[in-house]
Amino acid sequence: MAGLDLVFGALADPTRRAILASLRRTEAPVHALAGDFAMSRPAVSKHLAVLRGAGLVKEERRGRENFYALERGAMEDARAWLAGFWRERLAALKHLAEESDE
């Protein structure tokens, strides 16, 4: 569950969600990602560190640059948790609605 806390904490920030959206299209180095935001490269690097810590991105060193790519495993874990959460809630709602029809 601690892993999910990191994932949801990372996803809570709109800049990090925007970085993930960029990485959905293609992997990219920090300078390319920083070009999409009105912030410094070090600031983008800090966001990437949070995403990496949550397991949402992976980093690969190529020459002098670090390239980042989406890591789908942690996102899949979060998706599965949310699906179960909503399945339980909807089942409870269905039960309540059927109970009140009686």
N, C-alpha and C positions, 0 to 999 in steps of 0.2 A: 504493500500500500504506500510505502514511502516513495517509491518510484512514481506512482500516480500523483502524489503531492507535488513532486518536482515538475512533472509534466504540466499539470494544471496551473501551477505557479508560473511556469515559463509562458504558457499560453495566455495568461491574464494580461500581459502587456501588448498593446496594439503594435508597437514597433517590432516585437519579436514575431507576432503573427504575420506582419508584412514581410519580414525576412523569410519566414517559412514559405509564404506564397511565392516569393521570388525564386526560392530554391526548388519549388515544385516544377518549374520550367527547366532549369538546368543548374548544374553546380557552378560555383563562382568563387573567385578570390575576394578577400575583404574589401579591396579598393573598388571592385565592381559593385558590391553590395552597398558600400558607403555612398556611392554616387546617387543612389535612389533616395537618400535621406538627408535632411538638413542637420547633420551632426558629423562630428569628427570620426575618423577611422578608429581611434581608440574607444570611442563610445559604442560604435558598431561591434567592435571586438568584445566589449563587455557583454553585450546582448548575445553574441555568438557563444561566449563562455557559458552563459546560463543555459542556452539551448543545448549545448554540448553536454553539460552536466546533467540535464534532464534526459539525455539520450535521443534528442530530436534531430540533431545534426551530427555528422561525422566530419572529421578534419583530416586532410591529407597534405603533407608537405611536398611541394614540387619546386625544386630549385629554391628560390628565395621567397616564394609565395605559399601561403596556406589556402587550399581550396576547400570549400565547404559544400556538402551535399546533404540532402534530406535523408534521415534515417527513419524508415517507416515503422519499425518494430514498436517503439514507444507510443507512437500515434495510434497504432492498432490496439495496443493495450488500453489506451484511453477510450477509443471507440467502443471496444468490447464492454468496458465498465459502464459507459453511458447507455449502451443498448440494454444491458441488464437492469440498470437503474430505471429506465423508462418502461421496460417490460413489466417490472414489479409494480410501478406506480399505475400503469394502465390496467393491469390485472386487478389491482385494488379498487380502482375506479369502476371497472366493469362489475365487480362483485357488489359494490355499494349501489350501483344503479339497478342491478337485478334484485337486490334485497329490498329496495324501496318500491319496486313494482309489485311485490307480493302483498 
